[in-house]
Amino acid sequence: MSLYTPRAFAPQDASAPQKLLSEHPFAILITPGQPEPSISHLPLQYRAGEGEHGVLLGHMARANPHWRRFGEAASTAVFHGPHAYVSPSWYGEPAAAVPTWNYAVAHVHGRAELLADPAETRALLEEMIGRYEADRPEPWALQLQGRALAAMLEAIVGFRLVIERIDTKLKLSQNRSPADRERVIEALRAEGYADALGTAQWMERYAREDS
């Protein structure tokens, strides 16, 4: 499964794929199979220091049959960054343009394997809870113990996806003039909703000529 990426939209900054995986961790995990592929939506924890390209770690309900296909075929995790509609009215010559959509996306390919030790799965849960609770005024912590904790761990399956390749596409108006890119950034800021602001930030980071 290849990602169509015109040269203008290929990331020039080698850190862009890692930032996308780290800043936008909610992914679509796809594993081929018959009569149709298994697809799950879940947060995945990216670790850069393991393996040649890093690994993704996550968990899903044991009742979800998806994990039973991990040994059969390689999986693809699709990460979407910010995205927003771009109006031709924002360009210097709007009559000569058409509407489009700006976005950042990464397809991560690799083989998933189960975490054999329940202690690894618990450590992953603690890591993810710590990440998403750390900035809260009163962070929540996992308090289950004994049989209740064992039952919870038994009800989920932890896994590691060893990354073989990351295909990244940053469609951020790089094919437009610098002046048009600046107009799009300002217009997205004025739109004000979260994805528009996020797309403007990614354009500032990766689509400006001085970036």
Helices and strands as residue ranges (DSSP letters): G 7-9, H 16-23, E 26-31, E 38-43, E 45-47, E 55-61, G 65-69, E 75-86, G 88-90, G 94-96, E 100-114, H 118-133, H 146-154, E 156-171, H 178-191, H 194-206
